[in-house]
Amino acid sequence: MKSRVRELREAQGWSQATLADHLGVSRQTVNAIETGKYDPSLPLALRLGRLFKQPVESIFFHEEEHS
């Protein structure tokens, strides 16, 4: 699954560690989400949506949806 997490995080001027602190996860988790190596749980995806004031479906998508 692809995501816009890196784009949204950078738009805020946040490091991965800062985003991780906001979400209550490790920096490694943020890195894995950004690189597509980890699909977040639904609760974590919802926290990301609330934090960035975006619907979850605008943050996460399948690669073929944007081909």
Secondary structure by P-SEA (a helix, b strand, c coil): cccaaaaaaaaacccaaaaaaaacccaaaaaaaaaccccccaaaaaaaaaaaccccccccccccccc
